[in-house]
Amino acid sequence: MAAKILVVDDDASVQRVLTYTLKQEGYEVLVAADGAEGYKLWSTESPALVLLDVMLPKLDGYQVAAKIRAEEASGAHVPIIMLTAEREIEQRVRGLRAGADDYLIKPFHQAELLARMKSLLAR
């Protein structure tokens, strides 16, 4: 059974590219266009990994990551990769402190994203 990946991004073009790329690699893809929807899908669908934009409507990526970490069952840990155009080190540190496992700056190469995902999923 294919691993389920949750993509939370409000940019339709990013959603399309990630959905296509991930499906080509054999993943099942869930898409949310805002933080609240992303959090809800995480809680109902139990994805294997979350790709999470930082700048989102309703709840930003930092809030979503923090809520996921606060609500995870004991011993559970869904890998979260933050995706953002923010290049400042303070933003990366904030994402990691909110609970992200990795941080990728847009634009990124799909091969790098897939390598980071596979590394986190193998843990």
Biopython code that builds the backbone (N, CA, C, O; Angstrom):
import numpy as np
from Bio.PDB.StructureBuilder import StructureBuilder

atoms = [
    (1, "MET", "N", (0.834, -1.179, 0.000)),
    (1, "MET", "CA", (0.000, 0.000, 0.000)),
    (1, "MET", "C", (0.883, 1.249, 0.000)),
    (1, "MET", "O", (1.871, 1.315, 0.732)),
    (2, "ALA", "N", (0.531, 2.225, -0.812)),
    (2, "ALA", "CA", (1.322, 3.442, -0.957)),
    (2, "ALA", "C", (1.215, 4.306, 0.289)),
    (2, "ALA", "O", (0.161, 4.401, 0.917)),
    (3, "ALA", "N", (2.329, 4.929, 0.629)),
    (3, "ALA", "CA", (2.315, 5.866, 1.755)),
    (3, "ALA", "C", (1.438, 7.060, 1.386)),
    (3, "ALA", "O", (1.436, 7.517, 0.243)),
    (4, "LYS", "N", (0.696, 7.556, 2.372)),
    (4, "LYS", "CA", (-0.201, 8.684, 2.183)),
    (4, "LYS", "C", (0.541, 9.961, 2.567)),
    (4, "LYS", "O", (1.051, 10.075, 3.682)),
    (5, "ILE", "N", (0.602, 10.922, 1.645)),
    (5, "ILE", "CA", (1.293, 12.185, 1.879)),
    (5, "ILE", "C", (0.259, 13.305, 1.884)),
    (5, "ILE", "O", (-0.567, 13.397, 0.975)),
    (6, "LEU", "N", (0.304, 14.154, 2.902)),
    (6, "LEU", "CA", (-0.578, 15.311, 2.991)),
    (6, "LEU", "C", (0.184, 16.548, 2.537)),
    (6, "LEU", "O", (1.213, 16.899, 3.114)),
    (7, "VAL", "N", (-0.327, 17.203, 1.505)),
    (7, "VAL", "CA", (0.236, 18.454, 0.988)),
    (7, "VAL", "C", (-0.667, 19.584, 1.466)),
    (7, "VAL", "O", (-1.855, 19.609, 1.144)),
    (8, "VAL", "N", (-0.109, 20.521, 2.235)),
    (8, "VAL", "CA", (-0.874, 21.671, 2.718)),
    (8, "VAL", "C", (-0.226, 22.924, 2.134)),
    (8, "VAL", "O", (0.811, 23.384, 2.611)),
    (9, "ASP", "N", (-0.858, 23.465, 1.092)),
    (9, "ASP", "CA", (-0.329, 24.645, 0.403)),
    (9, "ASP", "C", (-1.493, 25.368, -0.255)),
    (9, "ASP", "O", (-2.368, 24.734, -0.844)),
    (10, "ASP", "N", (-1.507, 26.694, -0.156)),
    (10, "ASP", "CA", (-2.605, 27.468, -0.733)),
    (10, "ASP", "C", (-2.378, 27.853, -2.190)),
    (10, "ASP", "O", (-3.256, 28.454, -2.809)),
    (11, "ASP", "N", (-1.221, 27.517, -2.746)),
    (11, "ASP", "CA", (-0.906, 27.828, -4.139)),
    (11, "ASP", "C", (-1.290, 26.636, -5.018)),
    (11, "ASP", "O", (-0.708, 25.557, -4.904)),
    (12, "ALA", "N", (-2.272, 26.842, -5.892)),
    (12, "ALA", "CA", (-2.781, 25.747, -6.734)),
    (12, "ALA", "C", (-1.695, 25.159, -7.625)),
    (12, "ALA", "O", (-1.701, 23.953, -7.871)),
    (13, "SER", "N", (-0.770, 25.969, -8.113)),
    (13, "SER", "CA", (0.283, 25.433, -8.981)),
    (13, "SER", "C", (1.235, 24.541, -8.189)),
    (13, "SER", "O", (1.691, 23.518, -8.700)),
    (14, "VAL", "N", (1.539, 24.913, -6.958)),
    (14, "VAL", "CA", (2.378, 24.070, -6.107)),
    (14, "VAL", "C", (1.647, 22.765, -5.801)),
    (14, "VAL", "O", (2.249, 21.691, -5.829)),
    (15, "GLN", "N", (0.360, 22.859, -5.512)),
    (15, "GLN", "CA", (-0.439, 21.654, -5.269)),
    (15, "GLN", "C", (-0.368, 20.698, -6.456)),
    (15, "GLN", "O", (-0.165, 19.496, -6.284)),
    (16, "ARG", "N", (-0.536, 21.244, -7.670)),
    (16, "ARG", "CA", (-0.518, 20.405, -8.875)),
    (16, "ARG", "C", (0.838, 19.742, -9.086)),
    (16, "ARG", "O", (0.912, 18.543, -9.356)),
    (17, "VAL", "N", (1.903, 20.518, -8.963)),
    (17, "VAL", "CA", (3.252, 19.969, -9.180)),
    (17, "VAL", "C", (3.566, 18.884, -8.154)),
    (17, "VAL", "O", (4.061, 17.814, -8.508)),
    (18, "LEU", "N", (3.276, 19.164, -6.875)),
    (18, "LEU", "CA", (3.562, 18.169, -5.844)),
    (18, "LEU", "C", (2.697, 16.929, -6.015)),
    (18, "LEU", "O", (3.185, 15.809, -5.861)),
    (19, "THR", "N", (1.426, 17.113, -6.330)),
    (19, "THR", "CA", (0.542, 15.966, -6.533)),
    (19, "THR", "C", (1.053, 15.090, -7.669)),
    (19, "THR", "O", (1.135, 13.870, -7.527)),
    (20, "TYR", "N", (1.396, 15.706, -8.792)),
    (20, "TYR", "CA", (1.906, 14.956, -9.942)),
    (20, "TYR", "C", (3.202, 14.221, -9.574)),
    (20, "TYR", "O", (3.337, 13.023, -9.827)),
    (21, "THR", "N", (4.143, 14.946, -8.979)),
    (21, "THR", "CA", (5.443, 14.360, -8.626)),
    (21, "THR", "C", (5.274, 13.190, -7.664)),
    (21, "THR", "O", (5.864, 12.128, -7.861)),
    (22, "LEU", "N", (4.480, 13.384, -6.642)),
    (22, "LEU", "CA", (4.312, 12.340, -5.628)),
    (22, "LEU", "C", (3.570, 11.125, -6.178)),
    (22, "LEU", "O", (3.916, 9.989, -5.854)),
    (23, "LYS", "N", (2.561, 11.355, -6.999)),
    (23, "LYS", "CA", (1.840, 10.223, -7.603)),
    (23, "LYS", "C", (2.752, 9.436, -8.540)),
    (23, "LYS", "O", (2.656, 8.210, -8.612)),
    (24, "GLN", "N", (3.643, 10.134, -9.263)),
    (24, "GLN", "CA", (4.610, 9.454, -10.137)),
    (24, "GLN", "C", (5.520, 8.529, -9.327)),
    (24, "GLN", "O", (5.992, 7.510, -9.830)),
    (25, "GLU", "N", (5.759, 8.898, -8.065)),
    (25, "GLU", "CA", (6.617, 8.090, -7.187)),
    (25, "GLU", "C", (5.831, 7.004, -6.446)),
    (25, "GLU", "O", (6.400, 6.238, -5.668)),
    (26, "GLY", "N", (4.519, 6.947, -6.696)),
    (26, "GLY", "CA", (3.705, 5.893, -6.102)),
    (26, "GLY", "C", (3.025, 6.252, -4.791)),
    (26, "GLY", "O", (2.457, 5.381, -4.131)),
    (27, "TYR", "N", (3.073, 7.518, -4.406)),
    (27, "TYR", "CA", (2.427, 7.934, -3.168)),
    (27, "TYR", "C", (0.951, 8.243, -3.396)),
    (27, "TYR", "O", (0.550, 8.630, -4.494)),
    (28, "GLU", "N", (0.156, 8.069, -2.356)),
    (28, "GLU", "CA", (-1.218, 8.549, -2.342)),
    (28, "GLU", "C", (-1.149, 9.986, -1.822)),
    (28, "GLU", "O", (-0.439, 10.245, -0.850)),
    (29, "VAL", "N", (-1.866, 10.925, -2.444)),
    (29, "VAL", "CA", (-1.738, 12.336, -2.095)),
    (29, "VAL", "C", (-3.068, 12.920, -1.627)),
    (29, "VAL", "O", (-4.099, 12.756, -2.279)),
    (30, "LEU", "N", (-3.022, 13.600, -0.494)),
    (30, "LEU", "CA", (-4.140, 14.376, 0.028)),
    (30, "LEU", "C", (-3.730, 15.837, -0.051)),
    (30, "LEU", "O", (-2.572, 16.165, 0.207)),
    (31, "VAL", "N", (-4.662, 16.725, -0.406)),
    (31, "VAL", "CA", (-4.328, 18.140, -0.557)),
    (31, "VAL", "C", (-5.263, 19.003, 0.273)),
    (31, "VAL", "O", (-6.477, 18.801, 0.281)),
    (32, "ALA", "N", (-4.677, 19.970, 0.970)),
    (32, "ALA", "CA", (-5.440, 20.968, 1.724)),
    (32, "ALA", "C", (-4.939, 22.348, 1.307)),
    (32, "ALA", "O", (-3.740, 22.549, 1.114)),
    (33, "ALA", "N", (-5.869, 23.302, 1.169)),
    (33, "ALA", "CA", (-5.523, 24.643, 0.707)),
    (33, "ALA", "C", (-5.349, 25.647, 1.838)),
    (33, "ALA", "O", (-4.973, 26.792, 1.588)),
    (34, "ASP", "N", (-5.613, 25.247, 3.068)),
    (34, "ASP", "CA", (-5.381, 26.149, 4.193)),
    (34, "ASP", "C", (-4.995, 25.331, 5.426)),
    (34, "ASP", "O", (-5.145, 24.109, 5.449)),
    (35, "GLY", "N", (-4.503, 26.020, 6.438)),
    (35, "GLY", "CA", (-4.006, 25.335, 7.626)),
    (35, "GLY", "C", (-5.068, 24.567, 8.387)),
    (35, "GLY", "O", (-4.808, 23.465, 8.871)),
    (36, "ALA", "N", (-6.266, 25.135, 8.501)),
    (36, "ALA", "CA", (-7.330, 24.454, 9.236)),
    (36, "ALA", "C", (-7.729, 23.152, 8.543)),
    (36, "ALA", "O", (-7.921, 22.125, 9.194)),
    (37, "GLU", "N", (-7.852, 23.204, 7.221)),
    (37, "GLU", "CA", (-8.190, 22.001, 6.453)),
    (37, "GLU", "C", (-7.061, 20.975, 6.553)),
    (37, "GLU", "O", (-7.317, 19.776, 6.666)),
    (38, "GLY", "N", (-5.811, 21.446, 6.513)),
    (38, "GLY", "CA", (-4.672, 20.546, 6.642)),
    (38, "GLY", "C", (-4.663, 19.827, 7.978)),
    (38, "GLY", "O", (-4.434, 18.619, 8.042)),
    (39, "TYR", "N", (-4.913, 20.574, 9.040)),
    (39, "TYR", "CA", (-4.965, 19.972, 10.374)),
    (39, "TYR", "C", (-6.083, 18.930, 10.454)),
    (39, "TYR", "O", (-5.898, 17.842, 10.999)),
    (40, "LYS", "N", (-7.239, 19.282, 9.902)),
    (40, "LYS", "CA", (-8.377, 18.354, 9.924)),
    (40, "LYS", "C", (-8.050, 17.069, 9.151)),
    (40, "LYS", "O", (-8.343, 15.972, 9.626)),
    (41, "LEU", "N", (-7.441, 17.200, 7.955)),
    (41, "LEU", "CA", (-7.065, 16.016, 7.177)),
    (41, "LEU", "C", (-6.028, 15.176, 7.918)),
    (41, "LEU", "O", (-6.087, 13.947, 7.878)),
    (42, "TRP", "N", (-5.073, 15.829, 8.597)),
    (42, "TRP", "CA", (-4.097, 15.071, 9.375)),
    (42, "TRP", "C", (-4.814, 14.225, 10.428)),
    (42, "TRP", "O", (-4.496, 13.050, 10.612)),
    (43, "SER", "N", (-5.781, 14.832, 11.117)),
    (43, "SER", "CA", (-6.445, 14.122, 12.214)),
    (43, "SER", "C", (-7.357, 12.999, 11.731)),
    (43, "SER", "O", (-7.560, 12.019, 12.447)),
    (44, "THR", "N", (-7.911, 13.129, 10.522)),
    (44, "THR", "CA", (-8.841, 12.093, 10.044)),
    (44, "THR", "C", (-8.186, 11.061, 9.135)),
    (44, "THR", "O", (-8.657, 9.926, 9.064)),
    (45, "GLU", "N", (-7.114, 11.424, 8.441)),
    (45, "GLU", "CA", (-6.526, 10.538, 7.432)),
    (45, "GLU", "C", (-5.217, 9.875, 7.840)),
    (45, "GLU", "O", (-4.776, 8.939, 7.173)),
    (46, "SER", "N", (-4.586, 10.330, 8.910)),
    (46, "SER", "CA", (-3.318, 9.758, 9.400)),
    (46, "SER", "C", (-2.268, 9.582, 8.294)),
    (46, "SER", "O", (-1.852, 8.456, 8.018)),
    (47, "PRO", "N", (-1.837, 10.674, 7.662)),
    (47, "PRO", "CA", (-0.829, 10.548, 6.606)),
    (47, "PRO", "C", (0.516, 10.100, 7.165)),
    (47, "PRO", "O", (0.797, 10.266, 8.352)),
    (48, "ALA", "N", (1.341, 9.529, 6.293)),
    (48, "ALA", "CA", (2.670, 9.075, 6.690)),
    (48, "ALA", "C", (3.649, 10.240, 6.789)),
    (48, "ALA", "O", (4.658, 10.148, 7.489)),
    (49, "LEU", "N", (3.348, 11.350, 6.080)),
    (49, "LEU", "CA", (4.233, 12.513, 6.059)),
    (49, "LEU", "C", (3.407, 13.730, 5.660)),
    (49, "LEU", "O", (2.439, 13.612, 4.909)),
    (50, "VAL", "N", (3.799, 14.915, 6.174)),
    (50, "VAL", "CA", (3.107, 16.158, 5.857)),
    (50, "VAL", "C", (4.082, 17.129, 5.208)),
    (50, "VAL", "O", (5.153, 17.402, 5.750)),
    (51, "LEU", "N", (3.699, 17.655, 4.033)),
    (51, "LEU", "CA", (4.426, 18.745, 3.374)),
    (51, "LEU", "C", (3.619, 20.006, 3.667)),
    (51, "LEU", "O", (2.479, 20.135, 3.222)),
    (52, "LEU", "N", (4.205, 20.924, 4.409)),
    (52, "LEU", "CA", (3.452, 22.020, 5.005)),
    (52, "LEU", "C", (4.029, 23.381, 4.637)),
    (52, "LEU", "O", (5.149, 23.715, 5.023)),
    (53, "ASP", "N", (3.254, 24.164, 3.886)),
    (53, "ASP", "CA", (3.643, 25.538, 3.580)),
    (53, "ASP", "C", (3.578, 26.348, 4.873)),
    (53, "ASP", "O", (2.827, 26.010, 5.788)),
    (54, "VAL", "N", (4.368, 27.416, 4.943)),
    (54, "VAL", "CA", (4.359, 28.259, 6.134)),
    (54, "VAL", "C", (3.249, 29.300, 6.067)),
    (54, "VAL", "O", (2.474, 29.445, 7.012)),
    (55, "MET", "N", (3.169, 30.018, 4.962)),
    (55, "MET", "CA", (2.194, 31.095, 4.823)),
    (55, "MET", "C", (0.883, 30.523, 4.293)),
    (55, "MET", "O", (0.733, 30.277, 3.096)),
    (56, "LEU", "N", (-0.060, 30.319, 5.207)),
    (56, "LEU", "CA", (-1.348, 29.713, 4.870)),
    (56, "LEU", "C", (-2.490, 30.532, 5.463)),
    (56, "LEU", "O", (-2.320, 31.178, 6.497)),
    (57, "PRO", "N", (-3.658, 30.508, 4.811)),
    (57, "PRO", "CA", (-4.833, 31.126, 5.428)),
    (57, "PRO", "C", (-5.329, 30.290, 6.619)),
    (57, "PRO", "O", (-5.035, 29.099, 6.724)),
    (58, "LYS", "N", (-6.072, 30.931, 7.492)),
    (58, "LYS", "CA", (-6.733, 30.340, 8.668)),
    (58, "LYS", "C", (-5.742, 29.974, 9.770)),
    (58, "LYS", "O", (-5.761, 30.597, 10.831)),
    (59, "LEU", "N", (-4.894, 29.000, 9.554)),
    (59, "LEU", "CA", (-3.804, 28.664, 10.482)),
    (59, "LEU", "C", (-2.518, 28.646, 9.665)),
    (59, "LEU", "O", (-2.484, 28.045, 8.591)),
    (60, "ASP", "N", (-1.451, 29.297, 10.156)),
    (60, "ASP", "CA", (-0.199, 29.229, 9.399)),
    (60, "ASP", "C", (0.495, 27.893, 9.670)),
    (60, "ASP", "O", (0.087, 27.132, 10.546)),
    (61, "GLY", "N", (1.539, 27.630, 8.910)),
    (61, "GLY", "CA", (2.236, 26.354, 9.031)),
    (61, "GLY", "C", (2.817, 26.096, 10.407)),
    (61, "GLY", "O", (2.847, 24.956, 10.872)),
    (62, "TYR", "N", (3.282, 27.161, 11.064)),
    (62, "TYR", "CA", (3.825, 26.995, 12.412)),
    (62, "TYR", "C", (2.736, 26.525, 13.377)),
    (62, "TYR", "O", (2.967, 25.650, 14.211)),
    (63, "GLN", "N", (1.545, 27.121, 13.252)),
    (63, "GLN", "CA", (0.425, 26.740, 14.116)),
    (63, "GLN", "C", (-0.010, 25.297, 13.843)),
    (63, "GLN", "O", (-0.289, 24.538, 14.772)),
    (64, "VAL", "N", (-0.063, 24.931, 12.567)),
    (64, "VAL", "CA", (-0.464, 23.563, 12.212)),
    (64, "VAL", "C", (0.537, 22.556, 12.781)),
    (64, "VAL", "O", (0.144, 21.560, 13.387)),
    (65, "ALA", "N", (1.829, 22.819, 12.585)),
    (65, "ALA", "CA", (2.857, 21.902, 13.097)),
    (65, "ALA", "C", (2.758, 21.770, 14.614)),
    (65, "ALA", "O", (2.836, 20.664, 15.148)),
    (66, "ALA", "N", (2.588, 22.887, 15.304)),
    (66, "ALA", "CA", (2.493, 22.855, 16.765)),
    (66, "ALA", "C", (1.252, 22.078, 17.228)),
    (66, "ALA", "O", (1.316, 21.321, 18.196)),
    (67, "LYS", "N", (0.125, 22.268, 16.533)),
    (67, "LYS", "CA", (-1.103, 21.539, 16.890)),
    (67, "LYS", "C", (-0.935, 20.037, 16.659)),
    (67, "LYS", "O", (-1.367, 19.226, 17.479)),
    (68, "ILE", "N", (-0.307, 19.673, 15.544)),
    (68, "ILE", "CA", (-0.074, 18.246, 15.270)),
    (68, "ILE", "C", (0.786, 17.651, 16.379)),
    (68, "ILE", "O", (0.462, 16.591, 16.916)),
    (69, "ARG", "N", (1.875, 18.323, 16.722)),
    (69, "ARG", "CA", (2.763, 17.793, 17.770)),
    (69, "ARG", "C", (2.043, 17.698, 19.115)),
    (69, "ARG", "O", (2.268, 16.749, 19.866)),
    (70, "ALA", "N", (1.193, 18.656, 19.422)),
    (70, "ALA", "CA", (0.469, 18.637, 20.694)),
    (70, "ALA", "C", (-0.577, 17.523, 20.748)),
    (70, "ALA", "O", (-0.882, 17.008, 21.823)),
    (71, "GLU", "N", (-1.124, 17.153, 19.591)),
    (71, "GLU", "CA", (-2.216, 16.177, 19.541)),
    (71, "GLU", "C", (-1.781, 14.754, 19.208)),
    (71, "GLU", "O", (-2.573, 13.820, 19.334)),
    (72, "GLU", "N", (-0.526, 14.581, 18.783)),
    (72, "GLU", "CA", (-0.086, 13.237, 18.414)),
    (72, "GLU", "C", (-0.189, 12.279, 19.588)),
    (72, "GLU", "O", (0.058, 12.642, 20.739)),
    (73, "ALA", "N", (-0.557, 11.059, 19.269)),
    (73, "ALA", "CA", (-0.621, 10.029, 20.302)),
    (73, "ALA", "C", (0.785, 9.744, 20.819)),
    (73, "ALA", "O", (1.773, 9.953, 20.115)),
    (74, "SER", "N", (0.857, 9.277, 22.023)),
    (74, "SER", "CA", (2.143, 8.932, 22.621)),
    (74, "SER", "C", (2.888, 7.938, 21.740)),
    (74, "SER", "O", (2.340, 6.901, 21.366)),
    (75, "GLY", "N", (4.128, 8.252, 21.412)),
    (75, "GLY", "CA", (4.938, 7.374, 20.577)),
    (75, "GLY", "C", (4.750, 7.577, 19.089)),
    (75, "GLY", "O", (5.537, 7.064, 18.293)),
    (76, "ALA", "N", (3.724, 8.315, 18.694)),
    (76, "ALA", "CA", (3.488, 8.588, 17.273)),
    (76, "ALA", "C", (4.287, 9.825, 16.862)),
    (76, "ALA", "O", (4.490, 10.736, 17.664)),
    (77, "HIS", "N", (4.732, 9.847, 15.623)),
    (77, "HIS", "CA", (5.450, 11.016, 15.126)),
    (77, "HIS", "C", (5.351, 11.040, 13.604)),
    (77, "HIS", "O", (6.033, 10.276, 12.921)),
    (78, "VAL", "N", (4.502, 11.918, 13.077)),
    (78, "VAL", "CA", (4.410, 12.068, 11.631)),
    (78, "VAL", "C", (5.502, 13.043, 11.205)),
    (78, "VAL", "O", (5.587, 14.136, 11.766)),
    (79, "PRO", "N", (6.334, 12.687, 10.240)),
    (79, "PRO", "CA", (7.344, 13.629, 9.753)),
    (79, "PRO", "C", (6.674, 14.829, 9.075)),
    (79, "PRO", "O", (5.717, 14.677, 8.316)),
    (80, "ILE", "N", (7.196, 16.018, 9.366)),
    (80, "ILE", "CA", (6.699, 17.252, 8.762)),
    (80, "ILE", "C", (7.861, 17.952, 8.078)),
    (80, "ILE", "O", (8.897, 18.214, 8.688)),
    (81, "ILE", "N", (7.668, 18.253, 6.784)),
    (81, "ILE", "CA", (8.638, 19.069, 6.053)),
    (81, "ILE", "C", (7.963, 20.396, 5.752)),
    (81, "ILE", "O", (6.942, 20.444, 5.065)),
    (82, "MET", "N", (8.541, 21.470, 6.271)),
    (82, "MET", "CA", (8.023, 22.816, 6.005)),
    (82, "MET", "C", (8.536, 23.263, 4.642)),
    (82, "MET", "O", (9.708, 23.077, 4.313)),
    (83, "LEU", "N", (7.638, 23.856, 3.852)),
    (83, "LEU", "CA", (7.987, 24.395, 2.540)),
    (83, "LEU", "C", (7.696, 25.891, 2.565)),
    (83, "LEU", "O", (6.580, 26.301, 2.882)),
    (84, "THR", "N", (8.687, 26.704, 2.236)),
    (84, "THR", "CA", (8.464, 28.142, 2.293)),
    (84, "THR", "C", (9.436, 28.914, 1.422)),
    (84, "THR", "O", (10.507, 28.422, 1.067)),
    (85, "ALA", "N", (9.048, 30.115, 1.092)),
    (85, "ALA", "CA", (9.928, 31.031, 0.369)),
    (85, "ALA", "C", (10.784, 31.833, 1.343)),
    (85, "ALA", "O", (11.710, 32.529, 0.925)),
    (86, "GLU", "N", (10.485, 31.743, 2.633)),
    (86, "GLU", "CA", (11.233, 32.472, 3.661)),
    (86, "GLU", "C", (12.659, 31.931, 3.740)),
    (86, "GLU", "O", (12.868, 30.735, 3.940)),
    (87, "ARG", "N", (13.623, 32.813, 3.582)),
    (87, "ARG", "CA", (15.029, 32.405, 3.587)),
    (87, "ARG", "C", (15.750, 32.726, 4.892)),
    (87, "ARG", "O", (16.880, 32.283, 5.096)),
    (88, "GLU", "N", (15.117, 33.484, 5.770)),
    (88, "GLU", "CA", (15.766, 33.904, 7.012)),
    (88, "GLU", "C", (15.942, 32.731, 7.967)),
    (88, "GLU", "O", (15.050, 31.894, 8.109)),
    (89, "ILE", "N", (17.090, 32.678, 8.616)),
    (89, "ILE", "CA", (17.382, 31.593, 9.555)),
    (89, "ILE", "C", (16.373, 31.581, 10.709)),
    (89, "ILE", "O", (16.034, 30.518, 11.229)),
    (90, "GLU", "N", (15.895, 32.766, 11.105)),
    (90, "GLU", "CA", (14.920, 32.831, 12.198)),
    (90, "GLU", "C", (13.646, 32.069, 11.848)),
    (90, "GLU", "O", (13.047, 31.422, 12.708)),
    (91, "GLN", "N", (13.231, 32.149, 10.576)),
    (91, "GLN", "CA", (12.025, 31.441, 10.146)),
    (91, "GLN", "C", (12.248, 29.926, 10.183)),
    (91, "GLN", "O", (11.366, 29.170, 10.591)),
    (92, "ARG", "N", (13.424, 29.497, 9.758)),
    (92, "ARG", "CA", (13.720, 28.062, 9.788)),
    (92, "ARG", "C", (13.726, 27.541, 11.225)),
    (92, "ARG", "O", (13.163, 26.487, 11.520)),
    (93, "VAL", "N", (14.369, 28.297, 12.107)),
    (93, "VAL", "CA", (14.424, 27.899, 13.513)),
    (93, "VAL", "C", (13.006, 27.852, 14.095)),
    (93, "VAL", "O", (12.665, 26.930, 14.837)),
    (94, "ARG", "N", (12.189, 28.844, 13.756)),
    (94, "ARG", "CA", (10.805, 28.864, 14.248)),
    (94, "ARG", "C", (10.045, 27.619, 13.777)),
    (94, "ARG", "O", (9.293, 27.019, 14.545)),
    (95, "GLY", "N", (10.246, 27.235, 12.511)),
    (95, "GLY", "CA", (9.595, 26.033, 11.984)),
    (95, "GLY", "C", (10.046, 24.772, 12.697)),
    (95, "GLY", "O", (9.227, 23.913, 13.023)),
    (96, "LEU", "N", (11.330, 24.656, 12.939)),
    (96, "LEU", "CA", (11.848, 23.488, 13.635)),
    (96, "LEU", "C", (11.358, 23.448, 15.083)),
    (96, "LEU", "O", (11.049, 22.379, 15.608)),
    (97, "ARG", "N", (11.291, 24.599, 15.714)),
    (97, "ARG", "CA", (10.780, 24.655, 17.091)),
    (97, "ARG", "C", (9.298, 24.335, 17.162)),
    (97, "ARG", "O", (8.821, 23.819, 18.173)),
    (98, "ALA", "N", (8.563, 24.636, 16.095)),
    (98, "ALA", "CA", (7.125, 24.323, 16.061)),
    (98, "ALA", "C", (6.885, 22.834, 15.877)),
    (98, "ALA", "O", (5.775, 22.351, 16.101)),
    (99, "GLY", "N", (7.920, 22.101, 15.469)),
    (99, "GLY", "CA", (7.769, 20.656, 15.344)),
    (99, "GLY", "C", (8.140, 20.078, 13.994)),
    (99, "GLY", "O", (8.002, 18.874, 13.781)),
    (100, "ALA", "N", (8.611, 20.920, 13.070)),
    (100, "ALA", "CA", (9.010, 20.398, 11.759)),
    (100, "ALA", "C", (10.261, 19.535, 11.883)),
    (100, "ALA", "O", (11.122, 19.786, 12.726)),
    (101, "ASP", "N", (10.347, 18.522, 11.036)),
    (101, "ASP", "CA", (11.523, 17.659, 10.999)),
    (101, "ASP", "C", (12.550, 18.161, 9.996)),
    (101, "ASP", "O", (13.745, 17.892, 10.122)),
    (102, "ASP", "N", (12.068, 18.892, 9.001)),
    (102, "ASP", "CA", (12.948, 19.390, 7.945)),
    (102, "ASP", "C", (12.320, 20.653, 7.384)),
    (102, "ASP", "O", (11.156, 20.955, 7.650)),
    (103, "TYR", "N", (13.104, 21.391, 6.601)),
    (103, "TYR", "CA", (12.698, 22.700, 6.116)),
    (103, "TYR", "C", (13.283, 22.860, 4.721)),
    (103, "TYR", "O", (14.496, 22.749, 4.539)),
    (104, "LEU", "N", (12.438, 23.117, 3.744)),
    (104, "LEU", "CA", (12.896, 23.245, 2.360)),
    (104, "LEU", "C", (12.433, 24.585, 1.804)),
    (104, "LEU", "O", (11.259, 24.940, 1.907)),
    (105, "ILE", "N", (13.365, 25.323, 1.215)),
    (105, "ILE", "CA", (13.063, 26.663, 0.710)),
    (105, "ILE", "C", (12.658, 26.587, -0.760)),
    (105, "ILE", "O", (13.333, 25.963, -1.579)),
    (106, "LYS", "N", (11.525, 27.246, -1.072)),
    (106, "LYS", "CA", (11.033, 27.331, -2.450)),
    (106, "LYS", "C", (11.851, 28.365, -3.205)),
    (106, "LYS", "O", (12.246, 29.368, -2.609)),
    (107, "PRO", "N", (12.120, 28.171, -4.471)),
    (107, "PRO", "CA", (11.838, 26.953, -5.229)),
    (107, "PRO", "C", (12.861, 25.869, -4.887)),
    (107, "PRO", "O", (14.027, 26.162, -4.620)),
    (108, "PHE", "N", (12.420, 24.645, -4.900)),
    (108, "PHE", "CA", (13.300, 23.519, -4.595)),
    (108, "PHE", "C", (13.247, 22.531, -5.747)),
    (108, "PHE", "O", (12.316, 22.544, -6.552)),
    (109, "HIS", "N", (14.249, 21.681, -5.813)),
    (109, "HIS", "CA", (14.281, 20.647, -6.842)),
    (109, "HIS", "C", (13.501, 19.435, -6.338)),
    (109, "HIS", "O", (13.651, 19.028, -5.186)),
    (110, "GLN", "N", (12.683, 18.874, -7.190)),
    (110, "GLN", "CA", (11.851, 17.732, -6.795)),
    (110, "GLN", "C", (12.679, 16.557, -6.300)),
    (110, "GLN", "O", (12.257, 15.844, -5.391)),
    (111, "ALA", "N", (13.859, 16.346, -6.889)),
    (111, "ALA", "CA", (14.708, 15.236, -6.455)),
    (111, "ALA", "C", (15.163, 15.426, -5.010)),
    (111, "ALA", "O", (15.256, 14.455, -4.258)),
    (112, "GLU", "N", (15.449, 16.671, -4.614)),
    (112, "GLU", "CA", (15.848, 16.931, -3.231)),
    (112, "GLU", "C", (14.684, 16.680, -2.283)),
    (112, "GLU", "O", (14.859, 16.068, -1.229)),
    (113, "LEU", "N", (13.497, 17.151, -2.653)),
    (113, "LEU", "CA", (12.319, 16.907, -1.822)),
    (113, "LEU", "C", (12.089, 15.411, -1.639)),
    (113, "LEU", "O", (11.885, 14.947, -0.517)),
    (114, "LEU", "N", (12.120, 14.660, -2.726)),
    (114, "LEU", "CA", (11.883, 13.218, -2.644)),
    (114, "LEU", "C", (12.939, 12.519, -1.788)),
    (114, "LEU", "O", (12.617, 11.600, -1.034)),
    (115, "ALA", "N", (14.190, 12.947, -1.899)),
    (115, "ALA", "CA", (15.250, 12.349, -1.081)),
    (115, "ALA", "C", (15.022, 12.626, 0.395)),
    (115, "ALA", "O", (15.199, 11.741, 1.231)),
    (116, "ARG", "N", (14.628, 13.858, 0.717)),
    (116, "ARG", "CA", (14.360, 14.198, 2.118)),
    (116, "ARG", "C", (13.154, 13.417, 2.646)),
    (116, "ARG", "O", (13.165, 12.938, 3.780)),
    (117, "MET", "N", (12.122, 13.294, 1.818)),
    (117, "MET", "CA", (10.932, 12.535, 2.223)),
    (117, "MET", "C", (11.297, 11.078, 2.489)),
    (117, "MET", "O", (10.934, 10.524, 3.527)),
    (118, "LYS", "N", (12.004, 10.465, 1.566)),
    (118, "LYS", "CA", (12.347, 9.054, 1.717)),
    (118, "LYS", "C", (13.193, 8.818, 2.952)),
    (118, "LYS", "O", (13.047, 7.794, 3.619)),
    (119, "SER", "N", (14.080, 9.759, 3.266)),
    (119, "SER", "CA", (14.910, 9.656, 4.462)),
    (119, "SER", "C", (14.035, 9.693, 5.722)),
    (119, "SER", "O", (14.222, 8.885, 6.633)),
    (120, "LEU", "N", (13.092, 10.620, 5.771)),
    (120, "LEU", "CA", (12.221, 10.719, 6.950)),
    (120, "LEU", "C", (11.270, 9.524, 7.054)),
    (120, "LEU", "O", (11.001, 9.045, 8.156)),
    (121, "LEU", "N", (10.768, 9.047, 5.940)),
    (121, "LEU", "CA", (9.848, 7.903, 5.968)),
    (121, "LEU", "C", (10.545, 6.614, 6.366)),
    (121, "LEU", "O", (9.907, 5.696, 6.881)),
    (122, "ALA", "N", (11.852, 6.537, 6.133)),
    (122, "ALA", "CA", (12.612, 5.330, 6.473)),
    (122, "ALA", "C", (12.884, 5.226, 7.965)),
    (122, "ALA", "O", (13.212, 4.146, 8.457)),
    (123, "ARG", "N", (12.754, 6.325, 8.691)),
    (123, "ARG", "CA", (13.052, 6.309, 10.138)),
    (123, "ARG", "C", (12.025, 5.539, 10.930)),
    (123, "ARG", "O", (12.137, 5.437, 12.152)),
]
sb = StructureBuilder()
sb.init_structure("model")
sb.init_model(0)
sb.init_chain("A")
sb.init_seg("    ")
for serial, (resi, resn, name, xyz) in enumerate(atoms, 1):
    if name == "N":
        sb.init_residue(resn, " ", resi, " ")
    sb.init_atom(name, np.array(xyz, "f"), 0.0, 1.0, " ", f" {name:<3s}", serial, name[0])
structure = sb.get_structure()
